[in-house]
């Protein structure tokens, strides 16, 4: 089990950030596409306990359990995380369904990960916006954000589900749990980012 500490930044354009990353000589993955399925019981037992159970497909399969942290710093998102790679994420979903876990919501994103010391810099494109997510030692965030030209006024400790709900409220849209790309838009991003779907 590890302590996951994250901070997200709203961005409108990755170009200046990618220039900074190149200038710093950071090692990065290629862009890739990710599908995520969040599970819960029919009566929402995990949500009630602030627990997240997720199956992820994208650069291999993963199953993740995120648990709340007592006395967590509210300026960042902090969770205890247990994660393992899985060869068959679809089979894991079937197994968990027999144990009473069913889909709560699903979401998609295009992601590119860069390393800066012990900190992961995740460039994320979601259907409702683009973000830079810093994950690692909290004390590194301010310096890295400054190096990348990120605006501290655009930072948030909210998770993507919460940000999506906020986006829908701000745009007068009905509440909806899933945030997935329309097929045409997904293919356009894949072509632009040279990602195989």
HUZIDA-V773803 format. One record per residue. N is the residue number from 1. BURIAL is + if it has 24 or more other ideal C-beta (glycine too) atoms within 12 Angstrom, else -. D_LAST is the distance of its C-alpha to the last C-alpha in Angstrom with 2 decimals. Layout:
BEGIN
n={N;N}
burial={BURIAL;BURIAL}
d_last={D_LAST;D_LAST}
END
This chain:
BEGIN
n={1;2;3;4;5;6;7;8;9;10;11;12;13;14;15;16;17;18;19;20;21;22;23;24;25;26;27;28;29;30;31;32;33;34;35;36;37;38;39;40;41;42;43;44;45;46;47;48;49;50;51;52;53;54;55;56;57;58;59;60;61;62;63;64;65;66;67;68;69;70;71;72;73;74;75;76;77;78;79;80;81;82;83;84;85;86;87;88;89;90;91;92;93;94;95;96;97;98;99;100;101;102;103;104;105;106;107;108;109;110;111;112;113;114;115;116;117;118;119;120;121;122;123;124;125;126;127;128;129;130;131;132;133;134;135;136;137;138;139;140;141;142;143;144;145;146;147;148;149;150;151;152;153;154;155;156;157;158;159;160;161;162;163;164;165;166;167;168;169;170;171;172;173;174;175;176;177;178;179;180;181;182;183;184;185;186;187;188;189;190;191;192;193;194;195;196;197}
burial={-;-;+;+;+;+;+;+;+;+;+;-;-;+;-;-;+;+;-;+;+;-;-;-;-;+;-;+;-;-;+;+;+;+;+;+;+;+;+;+;-;-;-;-;-;+;-;-;-;-;+;+;+;+;+;+;+;+;-;-;+;+;+;+;+;+;-;-;-;-;-;-;-;-;-;+;+;+;+;-;+;-;-;-;-;-;-;-;+;-;-;+;+;-;-;+;-;-;-;-;+;-;-;+;+;+;+;+;+;+;+;+;+;+;-;+;-;-;+;+;+;+;+;+;+;+;+;+;+;+;+;+;+;+;+;+;-;+;-;+;+;-;-;+;+;-;+;+;-;+;-;-;-;-;+;+;+;+;+;+;+;-;+;+;-;-;+;-;-;-;-;-;-;-;-;-;-;+;+;-;+;-;-;-;-;+;-;-;+;-;-;-;+;-;+;-;-}
d_last={31.26;30.61;31.41;28.40;29.51;27.24;27.87;25.54;26.22;25.27;24.32;24.09;23.00;21.37;23.09;26.42;24.92;22.88;26.19;27.99;25.49;25.94;29.70;29.84;28.08;25.70;23.15;19.54;16.08;13.36;11.18;8.36;6.79;9.32;10.57;14.36;17.03;20.64;23.35;27.06;30.05;31.14;33.87;31.78;33.55;30.96;30.84;34.63;34.68;32.05;29.84;26.04;24.23;20.44;17.74;14.59;11.28;9.59;11.26;13.07;14.73;17.65;20.42;22.46;25.84;27.22;30.96;33.28;35.50;39.17;40.43;37.06;37.28;36.25;35.32;32.11;29.91;31.21;30.22;30.89;27.63;27.21;23.84;22.84;19.93;19.28;18.01;17.46;16.46;16.70;20.13;21.18;20.55;22.81;25.39;25.56;25.92;28.97;30.33;30.24;27.08;24.98;22.12;23.59;20.63;16.89;15.07;11.84;11.71;10.43;12.79;14.73;17.75;21.03;24.20;27.66;30.13;29.56;27.45;23.68;22.60;19.29;17.94;16.17;14.86;15.28;15.81;19.52;19.86;19.31;21.02;22.11;22.77;25.40;25.75;28.71;32.49;33.55;36.19;33.62;31.90;34.59;34.85;31.13;30.73;33.67;32.27;29.02;31.03;29.74;32.09;33.62;34.34;30.61;30.10;29.59;29.76;28.00;24.79;21.74;22.95;26.35;25.09;23.18;26.40;28.40;26.24;26.73;30.47;30.89;29.32;31.34;28.46;29.00;27.90;24.56;22.96;19.21;17.25;13.84;12.39;13.51;10.90;12.33;12.45;8.89;8.03;11.10;10.29;7.05;9.53;12.31;11.05;9.59;6.27;3.81;0.00}
END
